[in-house]
Amino acid sequence: MKDALVRFGVALEGSLLRDLDAVVRERGGTRSELFRDLARAEVGRTKVPKAVDAIATLTMVYDHHVRDLSERLTELQHELGEQVRATLHVHINHDLCLEVIVIRGRSDRLQSIADRLLALRGVKQGGIEIVAGLGMPGHDHAQVSEGEMPPSNPSARVPGARRARPKKSAKR
């Protein structure tokens, strides 16, 4: 049985409605379709199970000229230690930087970390995407514990990969 549509009113600033209508025109849809898409995405985000192992990407754009912001972001990442799996830092222009941080931990803690970072003065925009229920942390790469890197094995072969040959020293 198909769920019945319900009409309701929404109050928006005129400038936001104009921007929203531009998105609707660009997509070739309707306001209703766009609101349904936005609502589904937000409801889906809130349904991430609480307190389960997860991995997330935290994306933020910030003004690196804001006093102490870069230092505070670095300090917070150092506090997280092994939970930070990777970072990407891109200079967008003279004032703005884009940072993507891949973090791992309990889903509720990841959301808390994101809320804390995104609330910092100078952060212009950002968001977090949490992926839970992937059977982490011990997904069996020789039973590596959380935060530990597997031992390197230079003799390990990747199927189909070619080994680099040592360069011959030039005779003089």
N, C-alpha and C positions, 0 to 999 in steps of 0.2 A: 504494500500500500504506500502510495506516495504521500509525503508530508505536505500538508496544506501551507501555502504561503500566507504570511501575516504582514499587513501594512502597519508601519509605525513612522513617527516623525523624528527627524534628526535636526538639531540646531548646529550650524557651522558658521564660522566667520565667512563673509563674502569672498575674501581673497582665497581662503582655503577651498571653498566650493568651486571657484573659477579654476584653481589648480587641479582639483579632483576631476572636473569636467574635461579638462585638457587630457588627463590620463585616460578617461573613458573614451574620448574621441580617438586618441592614438591607438588604443586597443581595439576599437571598433565594437565596443560592447555597450552596456547600459550602467547607470549608477547602481541599480539593484544587483547586477552581476558582480560589480566591483566590490560592493559592500559585503556580499556573500563570500567572495574570495577572501577579503580581509578578515571577516568574522571566523571563517573556517581555519585560517592560519593562526589566529590568536587563540582560538579554542584548542587547537592542536598543540600549541606551545604550552598551554596551561595543563594539558593532560600528561605531560612528561611525568613519569612516576617520581615521587619524592624519595630522597635518600637511597638512590640506587646508583651503582657504578655507571659512569657516563663519560663521554668526551664531548668537548664543545669548542666552537670557534667563536671568539669574541672579536668583533670588528669595531674599530673606532677611528674617527677622524678628529684630530685635535690641533689646537694652535700651540705650536712648540715655543712661542714667545711668552706664553703665560708663565709667570714666575713660579719656579719650582715644579711645574707640571711634569716635565720629562724625568726629573729626578724622582718624583713620587711614583710615576708609572714603573720606572726601573726598580725602585725599592719594593713596591708591592709584588712585582714579578719575582724578585729574589726571595721574598718572604714565602712565596708559594713553592719555591724550590723545584723538586722533581715533578710537581703537578704540571708545570709548564713544559710542554712537549716540544713546542717550536714557536718561533715568532717571525713575523715578516714586517719590516718597517720600510715605508715608501715615502719619499718627499714628494708631495703633490705640487706645492708651489712655495713661494718665499715664506709663507706663514703656516701652512697646513701640512700635517703628516697623517698618513694612514697606517694604522698598526693592526695586524691580525695576530691574535695569540691563540694557540691551540693548547687547551688545558684539560686535565683529566682529574676526576675525583667523583664525589657524590653529587648527584644532580642538584640537590638543594644548595650545597656549598658553591657549586659553579654559578648558580643564579645569584647568590649572595655576593660572590666576587665580582660578577659583571655589574650588579647594581652599584657596588662600591666604586668601581673604576669609571663607569659611565656618569656617575654623579660628580666627578671631579671638575672643578672650575677649569674651563678651557676646552673640555671635551665637547665638540660641536654636534656630533651625531654618532650613533653606534647601536649595536645590538648583539645578541648572543643566539647561537643556534646550538641546542643541546641534543645529542643523540644518546639515547639510553637503551639498555637491554641488548647489548651486543656480546654478552658473555665475557665481559672484561672483569677483572684485570688480567688474570692468568690465561691468556688465550693460546698458550702453549707454543712458545718459541723456546724450547728446552726449559720450560717452566721458569721463565724470567719473572722475578718479583717486581712489583710496581716501582717504577723509577730506576730500575737497574737495566743497563744495556747488556745485550747478549755478548759473550766474548767474541772477539773478532777471530775469524778463521781464514787466513789468507789462502789456504789450500782448498777452501770450499769452492765448488764449481756451480755456476748457475747454468741449468740446461740451455743449450743453444748459444751460450756466451763464449766469446773467444778470449783466450788469455793474452795479455799484453806480453810481447817479447822484450827482454831487456835490450837496451840499445848497446850496440857494439861500440867500444871505445875507439876513437879515431887514432890510428898509428901515425906517429910523426917521425 
